[in-house]
Amino acid sequence: MRYRLTFVAGLVVGYVLGTRAGRERYEQLRKTAREIARNPAVRNAAETAALNGRQIAGKAFSTVSDKVGDRFPDSVAERVRTLRERGQSGQDDWGTSNT
């Protein structure tokens, strides 16, 4: 119960501080976030991180599947096959390049 009260108190404080900051501050933060997201260096870093994550996940799946063998449910195995095929096509769900 103590943690719930702390959480609710945090929400209330955040709401009060947020409403005092006003719409101008919200728009300023939103503009800054948009500029950061459009920065080519940030986009390249995000794409590189996504690509590395996919590669590591693929290696991990291969290692686990070698050790576990046929104990994966068919639905999981089929989903992984679909994701692998999609990754080999050179594009992800968003239509962006994996490079």
Wavefront OBJ file of the C-alpha trace (Angstrom):
o trace
v 0.000 0.000 0.000
v 2.890 2.334 0.778
v 4.267 1.955 -2.747
v 0.893 2.728 -4.285
v 0.642 5.919 -2.269
v 4.151 6.898 -3.334
v 3.292 6.194 -6.961
v 0.055 8.191 -6.809
v 1.864 11.059 -5.070
v 4.455 11.026 -7.868
v 1.717 11.170 -10.476
v 0.071 14.104 -8.740
v 3.351 16.020 -8.433
v 4.165 15.333 -12.086
v 0.744 16.494 -13.187
v 0.935 19.700 -11.151
v 4.425 20.524 -12.390
v 3.414 19.705 -15.944
v 0.367 21.942 -15.881
v 2.375 24.789 -14.394
v 4.942 24.510 -17.169
v 2.148 25.156 -19.637
v 1.598 24.580 -23.294
v 4.602 26.642 -24.384
v 7.042 24.391 -22.580
v 5.290 21.315 -23.989
v 5.611 22.662 -27.525
v 9.258 23.531 -26.905
v 10.030 20.004 -25.700
v 8.117 18.528 -28.610
v 10.034 20.664 -31.131
v 13.358 19.687 -29.575
v 12.455 15.990 -29.631
v 11.428 16.259 -33.279
v 14.724 17.971 -34.185
v 16.716 15.285 -32.395
v 14.770 12.526 -34.139
v 15.437 14.120 -37.540
v 19.170 14.438 -36.931
v 20.990 12.149 -39.385
v 23.534 11.073 -36.768
v 20.758 9.985 -34.406
v 18.930 8.158 -37.174
v 22.098 6.340 -38.236
v 22.823 5.364 -34.644
v 19.271 4.059 -34.223
v 19.460 2.042 -37.446
v 22.840 0.623 -36.465
v 21.528 -0.352 -33.041
v 18.492 -2.017 -34.627
v 20.666 -3.930 -37.082
v 23.027 -5.078 -34.330
v 20.062 -6.145 -32.232
v 18.665 -8.212 -35.090
v 22.037 -9.869 -35.682
v 22.511 -10.686 -32.004
v 18.962 -12.018 -31.740
v 19.578 -14.234 -34.769
v 22.776 -15.614 -33.278
v 21.072 -16.172 -29.942
v 18.199 -17.986 -31.624
v 20.610 -20.213 -33.531
v 22.512 -21.059 -30.362
v 19.361 -21.771 -28.382
v 17.736 -23.753 -31.178
v 20.858 -25.911 -31.472
v 20.712 -26.669 -27.763
v 16.942 -26.971 -27.430
v 16.312 -28.666 -30.753
v 12.717 -29.407 -31.649
v 11.307 -28.338 -28.306
v 10.133 -24.966 -29.692
v 6.384 -24.795 -30.316
v 5.518 -24.700 -34.005
v 4.050 -21.202 -33.695
v 7.335 -19.816 -32.339
v 9.424 -21.596 -34.959
v 7.168 -20.309 -37.756
v 7.319 -16.736 -36.458
v 11.111 -16.853 -36.303
v 11.303 -18.214 -39.854
v 9.053 -15.373 -41.040
v 11.185 -12.773 -39.294
v 14.374 -14.249 -40.734
v 12.979 -14.162 -44.267
v 11.847 -10.585 -43.792
v 15.305 -9.640 -42.485
v 16.980 -11.164 -45.538
v 14.844 -9.073 -47.890
v 16.759 -5.950 -46.817
v 13.804 -4.079 -45.328
v 11.993 -4.097 -42.027
v 8.297 -3.545 -41.200
v 8.690 0.208 -41.721
v 10.112 -0.135 -45.218
v 13.493 1.145 -44.152
v 16.834 -0.290 -45.064
v 18.643 -2.503 -42.576
v 21.964 -0.965 -43.529
l 1 2 3 4 5 6 7 8 9 10 11 12 13 14 15 16 17 18 19 20 21 22 23 24 25 26 27 28 29 30 31 32 33 34 35 36 37 38 39 40 41 42 43 44 45 46 47 48 49 50 51 52 53 54 55 56 57 58 59 60 61 62 63 64 65 66 67 68 69 70 71 72 73 74 75 76 77 78 79 80 81 82 83 84 85 86 87 88 89 90 91 92 93 94 95 96 97 98 99
